[in-house]
Every structure is written in C-alpha cells, then in structure tokens.
Amino acid sequence: MKILICEDEALYAQMIADYCEEFGHEVVAVVHSADGFEKNIAQANLVLMDINLGEENGIEIIQRASGLSFKTIFITAYSDEETISQAGLLQPEDYIIKPFGKEQLRARLQLTAMKSEATTIELSTASGEVELDPLEVVYIESYRNYVNFHLANKNILKARMTFQELESFLPNYFVRIHKSYCINKKHLKSLSSKACVLTNHIELPVGRKYKDDL
C-alpha cells in the first residue's frame, strides 16, 4: 500500500514510517498539517491520521477530503466515546490507540490490505467487463432490472442486475436509503430526516423505512 502518515509527534511519525517500510509498504510522505496532507494525498491509497494534529483536527481533515478515494486508519491517544463516535462517522478502516507497538500496527495494516484486495467489484456492462473500486462509487440507482453506478469522476456505469443481487457483494459502507437508491456512506456530506446530500452535491430522498440504517 502507498501510505501517507499524518502525525505531529516526530518520534511516533518516524517509528510508524520505519515499521511501514519494514512491512513492505511505500511511505509517500510524513506530514504534520492539513496543508501537507492536501499536497500528498493524491499519491496515497491509505492515510494514517493522528486525530490531534497539533492545533488541527484529523477527523475534520479527512472529512473535507471525503470526495477522494483513499482508506483511513485513525491514530490517537484518546479512547473516549465522543472521539470514537466522531471518527466512526467517516467509516475508517481502523482506529489505533496510542501507545501501540510494531505487531499491533502490522496486524491493522495487514487486515486493511486484505479488505482492499477483496472489495473490487466486477461488472458486466454494455462495453464489456469492468473492474470497479467501490470507493469510487458515490451512489447506485436502480431502474427495473438495471443499476447505474454514479462515480466520483461523474461517469455512470450501467449494469444489468437487481439491487438484491448487488447487495450480496457490496462492502458494508454501502447502505440502502430508498427503494431506488443505495449510497456510499464515505461520500455522505449531510443528512436530514427526508434527504441526504452527497460529496458530488447530489441530493437524494431518504425513505421512511430506510432512515434508521443511516
């Protein structure tokens, strides 16, 4: 994996970087601010983010980048319910409490890599077989026996299948919000009792029977 480390404690940052490289991963950068994150995130597919990044909040930094495609493991010295709940809204891959050791980090990274390999979706479309990263999907729209995958790059892929068939292999960060719509919670920007807004600024209705799932 290509890892961006966002950690303002120099000793911890260096330790994490050394371990990641020892485990065979590529460290694209070690940064200590939102500015450093923004400059390097395009190169990474996994972010190790300290929640308390100096005077900045790592959860907010990740939230502002929710339209991009990467996975997150949060790192923090805090294990209180409020902090964990706030981080959990962004559907991170994991959450590591400081202090932690080499084997704890190895296990978290290994599980993240395994989940990444297992979540590619293969679709049969009119233009042929397509391998799709589900993180790129903002929402899915159902129409009769077809579904449209609306992607972060604004492309739309159409495949012949039903929602019932689709839901059997979607990652757990997808949730049905309406009889015709399923969203990627990683792309959820705001939510009310009757609608949600996604990172592509599309507003979709939330059905009464589905709102508890959000």
TORPA-4810 file (N, C-alpha, C, O; in nm, 3 decimals):
<nodes>
NODE_1_0.083_-0.119_0.000_0.000_0.000_0.000_0.088_0.125_0.000_0.201_0.123_0.047_M
NODE_2_0.034_0.234_-0.053_0.102_0.363_-0.054_0.044_0.446_0.060_-0.072_0.486_0.057_K
NODE_3_0.127_0.471_0.161_0.078_0.525_0.287_0.123_0.669_0.310_0.241_0.702_0.295_I
NODE_4_0.028_0.754_0.347_0.056_0.891_0.389_0.039_0.896_0.541_-0.068_0.865_0.593_L
NODE_5_0.146_0.934_0.610_0.144_0.940_0.756_0.126_1.086_0.799_0.205_1.173_0.764_I
NODE_6_0.020_1.110_0.877_-0.009_1.245_0.927_0.002_1.240_1.079_-0.091_1.198_1.148_C
NODE_7_0.116_1.282_1.130_0.148_1.269_1.272_0.240_1.383_1.313_0.344_1.404_1.251_E
NODE_8_0.201_1.457_1.419_0.281_1.573_1.457_0.386_1.542_1.564_0.468_1.629_1.595_D
NODE_9_0.386_1.423_1.620_0.491_1.383_1.714_0.603_1.316_1.634_0.584_1.208_1.580_E
NODE_10_0.718_1.381_1.627_0.825_1.338_1.538_0.871_1.195_1.563_0.892_1.120_1.468_A
NODE_11_0.886_1.156_1.690_0.933_1.021_1.721_0.832_0.915_1.677_0.869_0.812_1.622_L
NODE_12_0.703_0.942_1.702_0.598_0.849_1.660_0.592_0.840_1.508_0.579_0.732_1.452_Y
NODE_13_0.603_0.955_1.444_0.596_0.959_1.298_0.708_0.875_1.237_0.685_0.798_1.143_A
NODE_14_0.829_0.890_1.289_0.943_0.815_1.236_0.929_0.666_1.264_0.961_0.583_1.180_Q
NODE_15_0.881_0.633_1.384_0.859_0.493_1.418_0.759_0.428_1.323_0.782_0.319_1.272_M
NODE_16_0.647_0.497_1.299_0.544_0.444_1.211_0.598_0.427_1.070_0.574_0.325_1.005_I
NODE_17_0.671_0.527_1.021_0.728_0.520_0.886_0.824_0.403_0.874_0.821_0.330_0.775_A
NODE_18_0.910_0.385_0.974_1.007_0.274_0.971_0.935_0.139_0.969_0.972_0.049_0.893_D
NODE_19_0.833_0.125_1.052_0.757_-0.001_1.056_0.688_-0.027_0.922_0.692_-0.139_0.870_Y
NODE_20_0.624_0.075_0.867_0.551_0.058_0.741_0.645_0.010_0.630_0.611_-0.080_0.554_C
NODE_21_0.762_0.070_0.622_0.859_0.030_0.520_0.912_-0.110_0.546_0.935_-0.187_0.453_E
NODE_22_0.931_-0.143_0.672_0.975_-0.278_0.708_0.871_-0.383_0.667_0.906_-0.494_0.628_E
NODE_23_0.743_-0.346_0.675_0.635_-0.438_0.638_0.617_-0.447_0.486_0.535_-0.526_0.439_F
NODE_24_0.693_-0.368_0.410_0.686_-0.375_0.265_0.596_-0.273_0.199_0.568_-0.282_0.079_G
NODE_25_0.550_-0.175_0.275_0.464_-0.070_0.220_0.549_0.050_0.178_0.662_0.067_0.223_H
NODE_26_0.493_0.133_0.091_0.561_0.255_0.047_0.507_0.374_0.126_0.386_0.398_0.127_E
NODE_27_0.595_0.447_0.191_0.555_0.569_0.262_0.574_0.686_0.166_0.687_0.722_0.133_V
NODE_28_0.464_0.744_0.121_0.474_0.852_0.021_0.516_0.984_0.085_0.580_1.067_0.020_V
NODE_29_0.481_1.002_0.213_0.521_1.124_0.284_0.485_1.111_0.431_0.395_1.037_0.468_A
NODE_30_0.558_1.186_0.513_0.525_1.202_0.654_0.499_1.351_0.675_0.589_1.433_0.655_V
NODE_31_0.377_1.388_0.716_0.340_1.528_0.727_0.281_1.555_0.865_0.245_1.462_0.938_V
NODE_32_0.270_1.683_0.900_0.219_1.718_1.033_0.112_1.828_1.026_0.086_1.895_1.126_H
NODE_33_0.050_1.846_0.909_-0.051_1.952_0.896_-0.149_1.918_0.784_-0.125_1.830_0.703_S
NODE_34_-0.262_1.992_0.782_-0.361_1.975_0.675_-0.301_2.012_0.540_-0.333_1.950_0.438_A
NODE_35_-0.215_2.111_0.540_-0.150_2.153_0.415_-0.064_2.040_0.358_-0.067_2.014_0.238_D
NODE_36_0.012_1.974_0.444_0.092_1.861_0.399_0.007_1.747_0.349_0.042_1.681_0.251_G
NODE_37_-0.104_1.723_0.417_-0.199_1.620_0.375_-0.250_1.649_0.234_-0.248_1.562_0.147_F
NODE_38_-0.296_1.772_0.212_-0.354_1.810_0.083_-0.254_1.799_-0.031_-0.290_1.765_-0.143_E
NODE_39_-0.126_1.828_-0.003_-0.023_1.825_-0.106_0.016_1.681_-0.146_0.067_1.659_-0.255_K
NODE_40_-0.010_1.584_-0.056_0.040_1.448_-0.080_-0.067_1.341_-0.094_-0.035_1.227_-0.130_N
NODE_41_-0.193_1.374_-0.066_-0.296_1.270_-0.062_-0.317_1.203_-0.197_-0.354_1.085_-0.201_I
NODE_42_-0.293_1.273_-0.307_-0.315_1.214_-0.440_-0.224_1.094_-0.466_-0.254_1.010_-0.551_A
NODE_43_-0.112_1.084_-0.392_-0.018_0.975_-0.413_-0.050_0.852_-0.329_0.008_0.746_-0.352_Q
NODE_44_-0.140_0.865_-0.232_-0.162_0.760_-0.133_-0.295_0.688_-0.153_-0.390_0.744_-0.207_A
NODE_45_-0.301_0.562_-0.107_-0.429_0.491_-0.101_-0.467_0.456_0.043_-0.574_0.401_0.068_N
NODE_46_-0.378_0.489_0.138_-0.409_0.472_0.280_-0.348_0.589_0.358_-0.234_0.627_0.335_L
NODE_47_-0.427_0.644_0.450_-0.380_0.753_0.537_-0.381_0.705_0.681_-0.481_0.654_0.730_V
NODE_48_-0.267_0.722_0.749_-0.260_0.702_0.893_-0.269_0.840_0.955_-0.172_0.917_0.951_L
NODE_49_-0.384_0.873_1.012_-0.413_1.010_1.054_-0.424_1.024_1.205_-0.510_0.962_1.268_M
NODE_50_-0.336_1.105_1.262_-0.347_1.140_1.403_-0.466_1.234_1.420_-0.475_1.336_1.351_D
NODE_51_-0.557_1.201_1.509_-0.677_1.284_1.527_-0.640_1.422_1.582_-0.700_1.522_1.543_I
NODE_52_-0.541_1.428_1.671_-0.498_1.556_1.727_-0.368_1.598_1.659_-0.259_1.570_1.708_N
NODE_53_-0.382_1.664_1.545_-0.267_1.700_1.463_-0.227_1.844_1.496_-0.261_1.938_1.424_L
NODE_54_-0.155_1.860_1.608_-0.123_1.994_1.655_-0.250_2.068_1.692_-0.326_2.022_1.776_G
NODE_55_-0.273_2.183_1.630_-0.394_2.260_1.656_-0.506_2.222_1.560_-0.615_2.280_1.566_E
NODE_56_-0.481_2.124_1.472_-0.581_2.083_1.373_-0.645_1.950_1.411_-0.588_1.871_1.486_E
NODE_57_-0.764_1.928_1.361_-0.840_1.808_1.391_-0.833_1.712_1.273_-0.881_1.743_1.164_N
NODE_58_-0.774_1.594_1.295_-0.758_1.497_1.188_-0.888_1.446_1.131_-0.896_1.415_1.013_G
NODE_59_-0.992_1.438_1.215_-1.123_1.394_1.167_-1.177_1.494_1.065_-1.229_1.455_0.961_I
NODE_60_-1.164_1.622_1.095_-1.213_1.727_1.004_-1.133_1.729_0.874_-1.188_1.753_0.767_E
NODE_61_-1.003_1.702_0.884_-0.918_1.699_0.763_-0.965_1.587_0.670_-0.976_1.608_0.549_I
NODE_62_-0.990_1.471_0.726_-1.038_1.357_0.645_-1.177_1.387_0.589_-1.205_1.354_0.474_I
NODE_63_-1.262_1.448_0.669_-1.398_1.479_0.625_-1.398_1.573_0.506_-1.479_1.557_0.414_Q
NODE_64_-1.309_1.671_0.505_-1.302_1.766_0.394_-1.255_1.700_0.265_-1.279_1.752_0.156_R
NODE_65_-1.190_1.586_0.277_-1.139_1.516_0.158_-1.224_1.395_0.123_-1.178_1.305_0.053_A
NODE_66_-1.349_1.393_0.169_-1.433_1.273_0.154_-1.466_1.239_0.009_-1.509_1.127_-0.020_S
NODE_67_-1.447_1.333_-0.083_-1.474_1.303_-0.224_-1.361_1.229_-0.292_-1.375_1.184_-0.405_G
NODE_68_-1.247_1.215_-0.223_-1.131_1.146_-0.280_-1.132_0.999_-0.242_-1.204_0.958_-0.151_L
NODE_69_-1.052_0.921_-0.314_-1.052_0.776_-0.293_-0.929_0.732_-0.215_-0.820_0.720_-0.272_S
NODE_70_-0.945_0.707_-0.086_-0.838_0.653_-0.003_-0.900_0.593_0.123_-1.014_0.623_0.158_F
NODE_71_-0.825_0.509_0.190_-0.869_0.449_0.315_-0.800_0.520_0.431_-0.694_0.581_0.414_K
NODE_72_-0.862_0.511_0.550_-0.809_0.582_0.666_-0.799_0.492_0.787_-0.890_0.415_0.817_T
NODE_73_-0.687_0.501_0.857_-0.674_0.445_0.992_-0.644_0.562_1.084_-0.543_0.631_1.066_I
NODE_74_-0.731_0.585_1.182_-0.709_0.695_1.276_-0.615_0.650_1.389_-0.619_0.536_1.435_F
NODE_75_-0.531_0.744_1.432_-0.437_0.721_1.542_-0.463_0.828_1.647_-0.474_0.946_1.613_I
NODE_76_-0.474_0.789_1.775_-0.499_0.888_1.879_-0.464_0.833_2.016_-0.460_0.712_2.037_T
NODE_77_-0.440_0.923_2.108_-0.419_0.885_2.247_-0.551_0.883_2.322_-0.556_0.844_2.439_A
NODE_78_-0.661_0.924_2.255_-0.791_0.935_2.321_-0.882_0.818_2.281_-0.892_0.783_2.164_Y
NODE_79_-0.947_0.760_2.380_-1.039_0.649_2.352_-1.178_0.677_2.407_-1.257_0.584_2.428_S
NODE_80_-1.210_0.806_2.430_-1.342_0.840_2.481_-1.449_0.817_2.375_-1.420_0.818_2.255_D
NODE_81_-1.570_0.796_2.420_-1.680_0.760_2.330_-1.708_0.868_2.226_-1.739_0.836_2.111_E
NODE_82_-1.698_0.996_2.265_-1.727_1.103_2.171_-1.629_1.104_2.054_-1.669_1.118_1.939_E
NODE_83_-1.499_1.090_2.084_-1.397_1.091_1.979_-1.415_0.972_1.885_-1.409_0.987_1.763_T
NODE_84_-1.437_0.855_1.943_-1.454_0.735_1.861_-1.580_0.745_1.775_-1.580_0.703_1.660_I
NODE_85_-1.686_0.801_1.831_-1.811_0.817_1.755_-1.793_0.912_1.637_-1.842_0.886_1.527_S
NODE_86_-1.722_1.023_1.661_-1.697_1.120_1.553_-1.614_1.057_1.442_-1.642_1.075_1.324_Q
NODE_87_-1.512_0.983_1.481_-1.427_0.916_1.381_-1.506_0.810_1.306_-1.489_0.792_1.186_A
NODE_88_-1.592_0.739_1.378_-1.669_0.630_1.319_-1.763_0.675_1.209_-1.796_0.596_1.120_G
NODE_89_-1.808_0.800_1.214_-1.898_0.852_1.110_-1.833_0.851_0.972_-1.902_0.850_0.871_L
NODE_90_-1.699_0.852_0.968_-1.627_0.855_0.841_-1.592_0.715_0.791_-1.525_0.700_0.690_L
NODE_91_-1.638_0.612_0.864_-1.616_0.473_0.822_-1.468_0.442_0.799_-1.432_0.395_0.691_Q
NODE_92_-1.381_0.468_0.898_-1.239_0.436_0.880_-1.217_0.286_0.877_-1.302_0.208_0.920_P
NODE_93_-1.102_0.246_0.825_-1.068_0.104_0.824_-1.040_0.055_0.965_-1.071_-0.059_1.000_E
NODE_94_-0.982_0.142_1.047_-0.946_0.101_1.183_-0.918_0.225_1.268_-0.924_0.338_1.220_D
NODE_95_-0.887_0.199_1.395_-0.868_0.305_1.494_-0.764_0.251_1.592_-0.791_0.153_1.661_Y
NODE_96_-0.646_0.314_1.601_-0.538_0.263_1.686_-0.515_0.361_1.801_-0.498_0.481_1.781_I
NODE_97_-0.515_0.306_1.922_-0.494_0.388_2.042_-0.345_0.387_2.078_-0.283_0.282_2.088_I
NODE_98_-0.289_0.508_2.098_-0.153_0.520_2.148_-0.150_0.488_2.298_-0.246_0.518_2.369_K
NODE_99_-0.043_0.429_2.347_0.074_0.382_2.271_0.044_0.245_2.208_-0.033_0.167_2.263_P
NODE_100_0.104_0.218_2.094_0.089_0.088_2.030_0.225_0.041_1.982_0.319_0.120_1.968_F
NODE_101_0.235_-0.088_1.957_0.363_-0.146_1.917_0.365_-0.192_1.773_0.269_-0.177_1.699_G
NODE_102_0.476_-0.248_1.736_0.502_-0.292_1.600_0.399_-0.395_1.551_0.346_-0.383_1.441_K
NODE_103_0.371_-0.495_1.635_0.281_-0.602_1.591_0.137_-0.555_1.581_0.062_-0.605_1.497_E
NODE_104_0.096_-0.460_1.665_-0.038_-0.404_1.653_-0.055_-0.333_1.519_-0.157_-0.350_1.451_Q
NODE_105_0.046_-0.254_1.481_0.039_-0.183_1.353_0.043_-0.280_1.237_-0.030_-0.264_1.140_L
NODE_106_0.129_-0.382_1.248_0.137_-0.482_1.140_0.000_-0.547_1.116_-0.042_-0.562_1.001_R
NODE_107_-0.068_-0.585_1.225_-0.199_-0.650_1.212_-0.301_-0.559_1.147_-0.378_-0.604_1.061_A
NODE_108_-0.304_-0.430_1.188_-0.401_-0.336_1.131_-0.377_-0.317_0.981_-0.471_-0.315_0.902_R
NODE_109_-0.250_-0.303_0.944_-0.219_-0.282_0.802_-0.248_-0.407_0.720_-0.296_-0.398_0.607_L
NODE_110_-0.220_-0.522_0.777_-0.246_-0.646_0.704_-0.395_-0.667_0.679_-0.435_-0.706_0.569_Q
NODE_111_-0.476_-0.640_0.781_-0.621_-0.654_0.764_-0.675_-0.553_0.663_-0.763_-0.586_0.584_L
NODE_112_-0.623_-0.432_0.666_-0.665_-0.329_0.571_-0.631_-0.370_0.428_-0.712_-0.355_0.337_T
NODE_113_-0.510_-0.424_0.409_-0.468_-0.469_0.276_-0.555_-0.584_0.227_-0.590_-0.589_0.109_A
NODE_114_-0.590_-0.675_0.316_-0.674_-0.789_0.278_-0.813_-0.742_0.238_-0.869_-0.791_0.140_M
NODE_115_-0.869_-0.647_0.313_-1.002_-0.595_0.279_-0.998_-0.520_0.147_-1.094_-0.525_0.069_K
NODE_116_-0.889_-0.450_0.121_-0.876_-0.376_-0.005_-0.877_-0.470_-0.124_-0.941_-0.443_-0.225_S
NODE_117_-0.806_-0.580_-0.111_-0.798_-0.676_-0.220_-0.933_-0.744_-0.245_-0.962_-0.788_-0.356_E
NODE_118_-1.014_-0.753_-0.139_-1.138_-0.829_-0.151_-1.258_-0.747_-0.196_-1.366_-0.802_-0.215_A
NODE_119_-1.242_-0.616_-0.213_-1.360_-0.534_-0.238_-1.374_-0.485_-0.381_-1.462_-0.403_-0.409_T
NODE_120_-1.292_-0.532_-0.473_-1.310_-0.494_-0.612_-1.438_-0.558_-0.666_-1.464_-0.676_-0.642_T
NODE_121_-1.517_-0.479_-0.739_-1.642_-0.529_-0.797_-1.623_-0.551_-0.947_-1.574_-0.463_-1.018_I
NODE_122_-1.661_-0.668_-0.994_-1.655_-0.696_-1.137_-1.796_-0.684_-1.195_-1.889_-0.750_-1.150_E
NODE_123_-1.809_-0.598_-1.297_-1.940_-0.572_-1.357_-1.941_-0.607_-1.505_-1.841_-0.590_-1.575_L
NODE_124_-2.054_-0.657_-1.551_-2.075_-0.677_-1.695_-2.157_-0.560_-1.746_-2.275_-0.547_-1.712_S
NODE_125_-2.095_-0.475_-1.828_-2.162_-0.359_-1.883_-2.175_-0.373_-2.034_-2.124_-0.469_-2.093_T
NODE_126_-2.243_-0.278_-2.097_-2.261_-0.283_-2.243_-2.128_-0.277_-2.316_-2.115_-0.327_-2.428_A
NODE_127_-2.027_-0.215_-2.251_-1.896_-0.203_-2.316_-1.800_-0.314_-2.275_-1.682_-0.312_-2.313_S
NODE_128_-1.848_-0.411_-2.199_-1.765_-0.525_-2.160_-1.748_-0.536_-2.010_-1.817_-0.470_-1.933_G
NODE_129_-1.654_-0.623_-1.968_-1.627_-0.645_-1.827_-1.549_-0.526_-1.768_-1.453_-0.478_-1.827_E
NODE_130_-1.594_-0.481_-1.651_-1.530_-0.367_-1.585_-1.498_-0.406_-1.441_-1.582_-0.463_-1.371_V
NODE_131_-1.375_-0.374_-1.397_-1.337_-0.394_-1.258_-1.346_-0.259_-1.189_-1.279_-0.163_-1.229_E
NODE_132_-1.428_-0.251_-1.084_-1.461_-0.123_-1.023_-1.419_-0.118_-0.877_-1.448_-0.211_-0.801_L
NODE_133_-1.352_-0.010_-0.838_-1.321_0.014_-0.698_-1.445_0.074_-0.633_-1.487_0.183_-0.672_D
NODE_134_-1.505_0.006_-0.535_-1.629_0.059_-0.475_-1.612_0.195_-0.408_-1.710_0.267_-0.391_P
NODE_135_-1.490_0.231_-0.369_-1.468_0.363_-0.310_-1.496_0.475_-0.409_-1.523_0.589_-0.370_L
NODE_136_-1.489_0.443_-0.539_-1.514_0.543_-0.643_-1.663_0.566_-0.665_-1.702_0.662_-0.731_E
NODE_137_-1.747_0.478_-0.610_-1.892_0.486_-0.631_-1.953_0.581_-0.527_-1.937_0.559_-0.407_V
NODE_138_-2.021_0.684_-0.573_-2.087_0.777_-0.483_-2.225_0.724_-0.444_-2.260_0.721_-0.326_V
NODE_139_-2.302_0.682_-0.544_-2.430_0.618_-0.516_-2.471_0.529_-0.632_-2.417_0.537_-0.742_Y
NODE_140_-2.568_0.444_-0.603_-2.617_0.348_-0.702_-2.768_0.369_-0.717_-2.840_0.381_-0.618_I
NODE_141_-2.811_0.373_-0.840_-2.952_0.398_-0.872_-3.011_0.276_-0.941_-2.951_0.222_-1.034_E
NODE_142_-3.126_0.233_-0.896_-3.192_0.116_-0.954_-3.304_0.158_-1.049_-3.382_0.248_-1.019_S
NODE_143_-3.310_0.090_-1.164_-3.421_0.112_-1.257_-3.456_-0.021_-1.321_-3.384_-0.071_-1.408_Y
NODE_144_-3.569_-0.079_-1.277_-3.612_-0.210_-1.323_-3.502_-0.313_-1.300_-3.461_-0.335_-1.186_R
NODE_145_-3.453_-0.377_-1.407_-3.351_-0.480_-1.391_-3.209_-0.429_-1.415_-3.118_-0.507_-1.440_N
NODE_146_-3.192_-0.297_-1.407_-3.061_-0.237_-1.426_-3.024_-0.154_-1.304_-3.112_-0.108_-1.231_Y
NODE_147_-2.893_-0.133_-1.283_-2.847_-0.039_-1.182_-2.742_0.053_-1.246_-2.661_0.009_-1.327_V
NODE_148_-2.746_0.178_-1.209_-2.649_0.277_-1.256_-2.554_0.311_-1.142_-2.597_0.353_-1.034_N
NODE_149_-2.425_0.294_-1.165_-2.323_0.330_-1.067_-2.275_0.472_-1.098_-2.213_0.496_-1.202_F
NODE_150_-2.304_0.565_-1.009_-2.264_0.705_-1.027_-2.129_0.723_-0.957_-2.120_0.708_-0.835_H
NODE_151_-2.026_0.756_-1.033_-1.889_0.758_-0.982_-1.844_0.899_-0.943_-1.904_0.998_-0.984_L
NODE_152_-1.738_0.905_-0.862_-1.686_1.033_-0.816_-1.634_1.119_-0.930_-1.633_1.242_-0.920_A
NODE_153_-1.591_1.055_-1.040_-1.542_1.131_-1.156_-1.656_1.172_-1.250_-1.632_1.221_-1.361_N
NODE_154_-1.781_1.152_-1.204_-1.904_1.190_-1.275_-1.944_1.094_-1.387_-2.046_1.115_-1.453_K
NODE_155_-1.865_0.988_-1.409_-1.906_0.886_-1.505_-2.017_0.801_-1.446_-2.035_0.795_-1.324_N
NODE_156_-2.092_0.735_-1.533_-2.200_0.645_-1.490_-2.180_0.511_-1.560_-2.167_0.505_-1.682_I
NODE_157_-2.179_0.404_-1.482_-2.170_0.269_-1.537_-2.304_0.200_-1.520_-2.362_0.202_-1.411_L
NODE_158_-2.354_0.139_-1.626_-2.484_0.072_-1.623_-2.463_-0.078_-1.632_-2.393_-0.127_-1.721_K
NODE_159_-2.523_-0.153_-1.539_-2.509_-0.298_-1.538_-2.647_-0.362_-1.521_-2.735_-0.307_-1.455_A
NODE_160_-2.663_-0.478_-1.581_-2.791_-0.549_-1.571_-2.790_-0.639_-1.447_-2.731_-0.747_-1.448_R
NODE_161_-2.855_-0.594_-1.343_-2.871_-0.671_-1.219_-2.974_-0.600_-1.132_-3.012_-0.486_-1.159_M
NODE_162_-3.019_-0.667_-1.028_-3.114_-0.607_-0.935_-3.041_-0.562_-0.809_-2.926_-0.601_-0.785_T
NODE_163_-3.107_-0.480_-0.729_-3.048_-0.438_-0.602_-3.021_-0.559_-0.513_-2.920_-0.564_-0.443_F
NODE_164_-3.111_-0.655_-0.516_-3.095_-0.773_-0.430_-2.966_-0.847_-0.466_-2.893_-0.892_-0.377_Q
NODE_165_-2.938_-0.861_-0.594_-2.813_-0.926_-0.637_-2.692_-0.841_-0.596_-2.590_-0.894_-0.552_E
NODE_166_-2.706_-0.712_-0.612_-2.596_-0.620_-0.584_-2.559_-0.619_-0.436_-2.441_-0.621_-0.401_L
NODE_167_-2.658_-0.616_-0.350_-2.634_-0.603_-0.206_-2.559_-0.722_-0.147_-2.501_-0.712_-0.039_E
NODE_168_-2.559_-0.833_-0.217_-2.492_-0.952_-0.166_-2.340_-0.940_-0.167_-2.273_-1.014_-0.096_S
NODE_169_-2.284_-0.849_-0.248_-2.139_-0.838_-0.253_-2.086_-0.696_-0.232_-1.966_-0.673_-0.248_F
NODE_170_-2.173_-0.601_-0.198_-2.125_-0.465_-0.170_-2.057_-0.459_-0.033_-2.100_-0.528_0.059_L
NODE_171_-1.952_-0.378_-0.017_-1.892_-0.356_0.116_-1.993_-0.296_0.212_-2.094_-0.239_0.171_P
NODE_172_-1.965_-0.309_0.342_-2.065_-0.267_0.442_-2.079_-0.117_0.457_-2.162_-0.071_0.535_N
NODE_173_-1.999_-0.037_0.384_-2.019_0.108_0.391_-2.120_0.157_0.287_-2.139_0.278_0.272_Y
NODE_174_-2.184_0.064_0.217_-2.298_0.099_0.131_-2.427_0.071_0.207_-2.439_-0.030_0.276_F
NODE_175_-2.523_0.164_0.194_-2.649_0.147_0.266_-2.764_0.190_0.177_-2.756_0.289_0.104_V
NODE_176_-2.871_0.114_0.183_-2.993_0.146_0.108_-3.065_0.261_0.177_-3.088_0.255_0.298_R
NODE_177_-3.101_0.366_0.103_-3.171_0.480_0.163_-3.311_0.498_0.105_-3.389_0.580_0.154_I
NODE_178_-3.342_0.421_0.001_-3.468_0.439_-0.072_-3.486_0.315_-0.159_-3.389_0.243_-0.184_H
NODE_179_-3.605_0.289_-0.204_-3.626_0.172_-0.291_-3.545_0.180_-0.420_-3.518_0.078_-0.484_K
NODE_180_-3.506_0.303_-0.458_-3.433_0.321_-0.584_-3.287_0.362_-0.565_-3.214_0.374_-0.664_S
NODE_181_-3.242_0.383_-0.440_-3.107_0.437_-0.420_-3.032_0.365_-0.308_-3.087_0.327_-0.205_Y
NODE_182_-2.904_0.349_-0.333_-2.810_0.297_-0.234_-2.690_0.391_-0.237_-2.639_0.422_-0.345_C
NODE_183_-2.642_0.435_-0.120_-2.532_0.531_-0.119_-2.407_0.471_-0.053_-2.414_0.378_0.027_I
NODE_184_-2.294_0.529_-0.090_-2.167_0.501_-0.024_-2.155_0.599_0.093_-2.143_0.719_0.071_N
NODE_185_-2.157_0.548_0.216_-2.155_0.637_0.333_-2.027_0.719_0.341_-2.024_0.823_0.408_K
NODE_186_-1.921_0.675_0.275_-1.797_0.753_0.273_-1.815_0.882_0.192_-1.735_0.975_0.203_K
NODE_187_-1.921_0.887_0.110_-1.948_1.007_0.030_-2.066_1.086_0.083_-2.117_1.175_0.016_H
NODE_188_-2.111_1.054_0.204_-2.224_1.125_0.264_-2.175_1.257_0.322_-2.085_1.260_0.406_L
NODE_189_-2.236_1.367_0.278_-2.195_1.500_0.322_-2.286_1.554_0.431_-2.237_1.607_0.531_K
NODE_190_-2.417_1.540_0.414_-2.511_1.586_0.516_-2.638_1.503_0.507_-2.668_1.440_0.405_S
NODE_191_-2.712_1.504_0.618_-2.830_1.418_0.627_-2.940_1.487_0.705_-2.915_1.548_0.810_L
NODE_192_-3.064_1.477_0.654_-3.182_1.522_0.727_-3.279_1.404_0.733_-3.247_1.295_0.687_S
NODE_193_-3.396_1.427_0.790_-3.492_1.317_0.806_-3.550_1.270_0.672_-3.601_1.158_0.661_S
NODE_194_-3.543_1.357_0.569_-3.606_1.322_0.442_-3.511_1.317_0.322_-3.551_1.273_0.214_K
NODE_195_-3.387_1.360_0.341_-3.294_1.365_0.227_-3.150_1.360_0.274_-3.121_1.384_0.391_A
NODE_196_-3.061_1.327_0.181_-2.919_1.333_0.211_-2.848_1.401_0.094_-2.894_1.395_-0.020_C
NODE_197_-2.736_1.466_0.124_-2.655_1.531_0.021_-2.520_1.460_0.018_-2.460_1.435_0.122_V
NODE_198_-2.474_1.429_-0.103_-2.350_1.356_-0.121_-2.236_1.448_-0.162_-2.258_1.566_-0.189_L
NODE_199_-2.115_1.394_-0.167_-1.998_1.478_-0.196_-1.997_1.532_-0.339_-1.923_1.625_-0.369_T
NODE_200_-2.079_1.474_-0.427_-2.091_1.529_-0.563_-2.205_1.631_-0.571_-2.244_1.672_-0.680_N
NODE_201_-2.258_1.671_-0.454_-2.363_1.773_-0.439_-2.500_1.726_-0.487_-2.593_1.807_-0.499_H
NODE_202_-2.514_1.598_-0.513_-2.645_1.541_-0.547_-2.726_1.521_-0.419_-2.674_1.470_-0.319_I
NODE_203_-2.853_1.560_-0.422_-2.944_1.537_-0.310_-3.038_1.422_-0.344_-3.101_1.423_-0.450_E
NODE_204_-3.047_1.324_-0.255_-3.133_1.207_-0.278_-3.234_1.193_-0.165_-3.204_1.228_-0.050_L
NODE_205_-3.353_1.141_-0.196_-3.454_1.122_-0.092_-3.419_1.004_-0.001_-3.358_0.906_-0.044_P
NODE_206_-3.457_1.015_0.126_-3.439_0.905_0.221_-3.576_0.850_0.255_-3.661_0.922_0.309_V
NODE_207_-3.597_0.723_0.223_-3.727_0.660_0.251_-3.746_0.636_0.400_-3.649_0.611_0.472_G
NODE_208_-3.871_0.644_0.444_-3.900_0.632_0.586_-3.853_0.499_0.646_-3.804_0.495_0.759_R
NODE_209_-3.866_0.391_0.570_-3.829_0.260_0.622_-3.679_0.235_0.623_-3.632_0.137_0.680_K
NODE_210_-3.602_0.327_0.559_-3.457_0.307_0.550_-3.377_0.403_0.639_-3.257_0.381_0.660_Y
NODE_211_-3.440_0.509_0.693_-3.362_0.614_0.760_-3.290_0.565_0.885_-3.187_0.620_0.921_K
NODE_212_-3.342_0.463_0.951_-3.275_0.412_1.070_-3.142_0.346_1.037_-3.054_0.338_1.123_D
NODE_213_-3.125_0.300_0.914_-2.999_0.237_0.873_-2.885_0.337_0.863_-2.768_0.299_0.866_D
NODE_214_-2.920_0.467_0.851_-2.819_0.571_0.843_-2.777_0.620_0.983_-2.692_0.708_0.995_L
</nodes>
